[in-house]
Amino acid sequence: MTHTVTLETAQAFFKAYAARDIARMAEFIADDVEWTISGPVGVLPFCGTRQGKKAVLDLIEKGVPSVFRVVSFVLDQLLVDGDRVASLNRLSAHAPDGRVISYRLAHFLRFRDGKIVENLTLIDSFDAVEQVLGHPLVPDSPPLADADAGDVVAI
């Protein structure tokens, strides 16, 4: 059975999320939640999948701040359909050295009885990683056509 979520519930969750209000966010997260953030865990250790409410709240309260301090979360678009919510957002943060980091992300949420049971967050991880590292991922290099066959690496 599909449990519909209201626009007001989705907006209230994102308001708490933007404020990093852990106590208020906890009200919207199911005990059995699965929370996934796509991205390179080696550079952005808050990426990956967390199981359970406690792990998710710990991630938001401690995991993300271990990489940068979120200063702004702007909800650009919000779509509610049945038990699903999709959003397009912009996150801005400060790195430990004071640099400003800003990138786009999208959340895809599934609700049950007014609580999030599933989250998939897609971030512009290439942009985010370059900003966190403080330099481009690909240094100036010759075009691939100019490389010797021994210089080419398949990814």
ROKOLNU-925653 format. One record per residue (C-alpha): x, y, z; residue in one letter. Coordinates in steps of 0.1 Angstrom, whole numbers, plus 5000, padded with zeros to 4 digits. Example, Ala and Ser with C-alpha at 12.3 -4.5 7.8 and 13.67 -1.06 7.14 Angstrom:
BEGIN
512349555078A;513749895071S;
***
This chain:
BEGIN
500050005000M;501350354990T;501450605018H;501250955005T;503451235018V;502151595019T;504051895005L;503952045040E;505751735054T;508451755027A;508952125031Q;509152085069A;511851815065F;513952035042F;513552335065K;515052125094A;517651975070Y;518752325059A;518952445095A;520952125104R;518352085133D;519151725143I;516351705168A;513751825143R;515151605115M;514951305137A;511151345137E;511151275099F;513450975098I;512250625102A;514150385125D;514850155095D;515950415070V;518450345043E;520350665034W;522750675004T;524850954992I;526650884959S;530250994956G;533850894962P;534050784998V;537850814998G;537651194994V;534151255007L;533751005036P;530151115042F;529250935010C;528050575009G;525150405025T;524050425061R;521450195077Q;519150315105G;518150645121K;521050665145K;523650625117A;521950885096V;521751145124L;525351075133D;526351125096L;524651465095I;525751575129E;529451455127K;530251295094G;529551585071V;531151845095P;534351635095S;534751745058V;533252085058F;530752315076R;527452365058V;526552725058V;523652725033S;521252475018F;518852614992V;515852414980L;515552514943D;512852264932Q;510552024950L;508351754936L;505951544957V;504251234941D;502550984963G;505150854988D;508051004968R;509851334970V;512451474947A;514351794952S;517151994934L;519252194958N;522452394962R;524752334992L;527352585003S;529952515029A;533252625044H;536352395042A;538552375072P;540952625056D;538052875050G;537552805013R;533952825001V;532552504986I;529352514966S;527752244945Y;524352104933R;522751794946L;519451614943A;517551414969H;515151134961F;513151034992L;510550774999R;508250825028F;506150585049R;503750725075D;505351065073G;508850945078K;511750895054I;512550525048V;514850575018E;517050855006N;519250864976L;521351174972T;523151244940L;525751514943I;527851684916D;530751484930S;533351584905F;532751954913D;532551884950A;535751684951V;537751944932E;536552204956Q;537251994987V;540751914974L;541352274963G;542552184928H;541352034895P;541251654894L;542851654859V;545951864857P;546852024823D;547951724802S;548251654765P;545051554747P;544451174747L;545151154710A;548751274716D;549351004743A;551250684736D;549350364739A;551250284771G;549950604787D;546250524783V;544450384814V;540950234812A;538650334840I;
***
